[in-house]
Every structure is written in C-alpha cells, then in structure tokens.
C-alpha cells in the first residue's frame, strides 16, 4: 500500500504583536521523493505576502523540511516548508 506525502507551507501572518502562524498551502504527492523535490523548490521560490520588497532570503534545511527567513527593507518574515507522510484520515 502506498503512502500519501504532503508538502505544507506555514507562513507567519499579521502585524506587530499580532503575528501568528497558519497553513498557507498543503499539497499531496504520491511519493516522498517528489514531495521533497518540490519542498526544496518552494523554499527557494515561494513568495510570502510579506515583506512587500524582499531583500534577502536565507534557506535552512531542518528535520523534514526548510525554515526560510525573508528580510525586507524594515522587517524579517519567515515561513516553513514541511514534508510529512499521511498516517490517518
């Protein structure tokens, strides 16, 4: 029986002290390899809604995905790209 793998993008949203995290996108894949390949591309190419004028992007490989820091002119924003195997539902 084959597993379904998911790539989930979690983004920081809100303003000031009201910043929080939420799922921005979740996409299923038939195998782990294709999910990991797409996660790597998304870490390099996904454009979160903020900052409006990105200046620099730092991509870090973490367990089962990537943590990405995007520096704008006045702020630092982050998002996560996670690869996970569906085990229920």
VODRENBA-578275 format. One line per 8 residues: number of its first residue (from 1); their letters; for each residue x, y, z of N, C-alpha, C. Coordinates in nm, 4 decimals. Layout:
NUM) A) X:Y:Z:X:Y:Z:X:Y:Z; ... $
END
This chain:
1) XXXXXXXX) 0.0837:-0.1189:0.0000:0.0000:0.0000:0.0000:0.0878:0.1246:0.0000; 0.0607:0.2169:-0.0902:0.1437:0.3363:-0.0999:0.0940:0.4450:-0.0051; 0.1867:0.5272:0.0358:0.1555:0.6377:0.1260:0.1333:0.7647:0.0466; 0.0595:0.8570:0.1052:0.0476:0.9914:0.0502:0.1396:1.0812:0.1311; 0.2202:1.1573:0.0600:0.3102:1.2530:0.1231:0.2575:1.3932:0.0970; 0.2802:1.4823:0.1903:0.2299:1.6194:0.1805:0.3443:1.7185:0.1927; 0.3309:1.8286:0.1209:0.4178:1.9451:0.1394:0.3271:2.0553:0.1928; 0.3607:2.1043:0.3107:0.2798:2.2059:0.3782:0.3641:2.3318:0.3957 $
9) XXXXXXXX) 0.3089:2.4449:0.3544:0.3736:2.5744:0.3785:0.2996:2.6419:0.4921; 0.3731:2.6736:0.5975:0.3189:2.7512:0.7097:0.3837:2.8881:0.7044; 0.3012:2.9912:0.7075:0.3524:3.1276:0.6991:0.3187:3.2066:0.8240; 0.4047:3.3005:0.8500:0.3787:3.3977:0.9538:0.2853:3.5024:0.8940; 0.1870:3.5456:0.9707:0.0953:3.6476:0.9221:0.0630:3.7463:1.0318; -0.0115:3.8485:0.9985:-0.0479:3.9501:1.0965:0.0541:4.0620:1.1031; 0.0285:4.1533:1.1929:0.1157:4.2706:1.2081:0.1559:4.2879:1.3542; 0.2729:4.3418:1.3754:0.3206:4.3746:1.5098:0.3136:4.2572:1.6051 $
17) XXXXXXXX) 0.2548:4.2803:1.7237:0.2431:4.1752:1.8243:0.1375:4.0713:1.7881; 0.0575:4.0988:1.6855:-0.0478:4.0072:1.6443:-0.0028:3.9024:1.5431; 0.1278:3.8902:1.5216:0.1775:3.7910:1.4271:0.1510:3.6499:1.4775; 0.1099:3.5651:1.3861:0.0871:3.4251:1.4197:0.1213:3.3380:1.3006; 0.1090:3.2074:1.3180:0.1399:3.1114:1.2125:0.0127:3.0462:1.1638; 0.0091:3.0137:1.0349:-0.1044:2.9422:0.9787:-0.0629:2.8681:0.8530; -0.1399:2.7671:0.8166:-0.1123:2.6907:0.6952:-0.1571:2.7735:0.5753; -0.0646:2.7981:0.4843:-0.0944:2.8756:0.3644:-0.1248:2.7852:0.2462 $
25) XXXXXXXX) -0.0657:2.6655:0.2463:-0.0814:2.5753:0.1330:-0.0482:2.4339:0.1782; -0.1220:2.3350:0.1278:-0.0928:2.1938:0.1548:-0.1225:2.1158:0.0269; -0.0218:2.0431:-0.0231:-0.0345:1.9725:-0.1498:0.0074:1.8268:-0.1332; -0.0761:1.7316:-0.1798:-0.0405:1.5896:-0.1694:0.0513:1.5442:-0.2838; 0.1348:1.4437:-0.2548:0.2255:1.3845:-0.3521:0.2202:1.2328:-0.3386; 0.2440:1.1611:-0.4468:0.2346:1.0147:-0.4422:0.3538:0.9465:-0.3750; 0.4646:1.0197:-0.3615:0.5832:0.9583:-0.3006:0.6688:1.0653:-0.2320; 0.7544:1.0181:-0.1437:0.8375:1.1090:-0.0644:0.9355:1.1874:-0.1507 $
33) XXXXXXXX) 0.9944:1.1210:-0.2494:1.0952:1.1866:-0.3326:1.0390:1.3084:-0.4056; 0.9222:1.2950:-0.4673:0.8647:1.4101:-0.5380:0.8227:1.5198:-0.4398; 0.7759:1.4819:-0.3215:0.7409:1.5819:-0.2194:0.8652:1.6588:-0.1751; 0.9745:1.5884:-0.1516:1.0985:1.6554:-0.1077:1.1550:1.7450:-0.2172; 1.1469:1.7001:-0.3421:1.1953:1.7831:-0.4534:1.1170:1.9138:-0.4621; 0.9839:1.9048:-0.4513:0.9016:2.0253:-0.4594:0.9220:2.1152:-0.3374; 0.9394:2.0554:-0.2204:0.9639:2.1353:-0.0993:1.0906:2.2185:-0.1146; 1.1942:2.1596:-0.1718:1.3203:2.2315:-0.1932:1.2981:2.3515:-0.2864 $
41) XXXXXXXX) 1.2234:2.3293:-0.3945:1.1930:2.4402:-0.4862:1.1099:2.5487:-0.4193; 1.0096:2.5087:-0.3429:0.9252:2.6069:-0.2746:1.0044:2.6900:-0.1743; 1.0990:2.6274:-0.1052:1.1818:2.7019:-0.0091:1.2606:2.8125:-0.0790; 1.2984:2.7889:-0.2035:1.3768:2.8873:-0.2788:1.2902:2.9870:-0.3546; 1.1660:2.9466:-0.3914:1.0880:3.0303:-0.4824:0.9574:3.0854:-0.4254; 0.9030:3.0245:-0.3193:0.7743:3.0713:-0.2662:0.7864:3.2155:-0.2202; 0.6870:3.2942:-0.2557:0.6870:3.4349:-0.2137:0.5721:3.4576:-0.1166; 0.6046:3.4738:0.0119:0.5001:3.5024:0.1099:0.4434:3.6427:0.0868 $
49) XXXXXXXX) 0.3253:3.6708:0.1437:0.2647:3.8023:0.1220:0.3484:3.9181:0.1771; 0.4331:3.8902:0.2731:0.5243:3.9917:0.3278:0.6630:3.9313:0.3373; 0.7644:4.0088:0.3308:0.7659:4.1536:0.3097:0.7351:4.1878:0.1648; 0.6861:4.3089:0.1440:0.6478:4.3504:0.0089:0.7691:4.3722:-0.0814; 0.8812:4.4066:-0.0230:1.0049:4.4264:-0.1007:1.1157:4.3391:-0.0430; 1.1152:4.2075:-0.0741:1.2176:4.1197:-0.0177:1.3579:4.1596:-0.0638; 1.4509:4.1604:0.0304:1.5886:4.1974:0.0013:1.6821:4.0761:0.0018; 1.6541:3.9815:0.0926:1.7447:3.8684:0.1104:1.6651:3.7492:0.1620 $
57) XXXXXXXX) 1.7061:3.6279:0.1221:1.6395:3.5049:0.1649:1.7451:3.4085:0.2170; 1.7202:3.3557:0.3360:1.8075:3.2546:0.3961:1.7263:3.1267:0.4088; 1.7711:3.0194:0.3434:1.7024:2.8906:0.3459:1.7841:2.7945:0.4315; 1.7199:2.7363:0.5340:1.7867:2.6404:0.6229:1.7156:2.5066:0.6154; 1.7920:2.4011:0.5936:1.7369:2.2652:0.5956:1.7188:2.2256:0.7412; 1.5983:2.1848:0.7776:1.5680:2.1365:0.9121:1.5038:1.9985:0.8980; 1.4780:1.9317:1.0076:1.4173:1.7996:1.0028:1.2878:1.8042:0.9224; 1.2802:1.7246:0.8187:1.1611:1.7102:0.7338:1.1189:1.8376:0.6625 $
65) XXXXXXXX) 1.2123:1.9274:0.6309:1.1739:2.0448:0.5535:1.2738:2.1578:0.5605; 1.2198:2.2789:0.5510:1.3023:2.4003:0.5443:1.2402:2.5116:0.6276; 1.3258:2.5913:0.6862:1.2862:2.7157:0.7507:1.3470:2.8267:0.6668; 1.2651:2.9227:0.6257:1.3107:3.0278:0.5359:1.2888:3.1635:0.6024; 1.3938:3.2443:0.6060:1.3861:3.3811:0.6589:1.3962:3.4764:0.5414; 1.3009:3.5674:0.5320:1.2983:3.6650:0.4233:1.3093:3.8042:0.4847; 1.4164:3.8728:0.4520:1.4377:4.0081:0.5043:1.3868:4.1087:0.4034; 1.3052:4.2018:0.4536:1.2579:4.3131:0.3726:1.3335:4.4389:0.4100 $
73) XXXXXXXX) 1.2857:4.5509:0.3648:1.3516:4.6783:0.3968:1.3486:4.7079:0.5457; 1.2364:4.6725:0.6127:1.2235:4.7088:0.7535:1.1902:4.5912:0.8443; 1.1661:4.4723:0.7890:1.1172:4.3614:0.8699:1.1775:4.2291:0.8278; 1.1671:4.1319:0.9166:1.2090:3.9956:0.8887:1.0865:3.9063:0.9004; 1.0578:3.8273:0.7972:0.9444:3.7357:0.7947:0.9962:3.5957:0.7721; 0.9180:3.4981:0.8139:0.9620:3.3610:0.7991:0.8472:3.2707:0.7561; 0.8844:3.1591:0.6931:0.7878:3.0543:0.6622:0.8589:2.9207:0.6670; 0.7788:2.8150:0.6842:0.8302:2.6783:0.6888:0.7697:2.5987:0.5751 $
81) XXXXXXXX) 0.8514:2.5109:0.5179:0.8045:2.4156:0.4183:0.8342:2.2784:0.4773; 0.7295:2.2021:0.5066:0.7448:2.0744:0.5750:0.6952:1.9608:0.4859; 0.7684:1.8484:0.4889:0.7284:1.7272:0.4195:0.6824:1.6268:0.5242; 0.5636:1.5716:0.5046:0.5107:1.4755:0.6008:0.4334:1.3633:0.5331; 0.4345:1.2482:0.5966:0.3604:1.1325:0.5471:0.2246:1.1248:0.6154; 0.1206:1.1081:0.5367:-0.0142:1.0940:0.5926:-0.0265:0.9567:0.6573; -0.0697:0.9542:0.7831:-0.0834:0.8269:0.8560:-0.2256:0.7985:0.8994; -0.3158:0.8883:0.8728:-0.4555:0.8683:0.9102:-0.5452:0.9609:0.8323 $
89) X) -0.6748:0.9454:0.8542:-0.7712:1.0343:0.7921:-0.8144:0.9827:0.6632 $
END
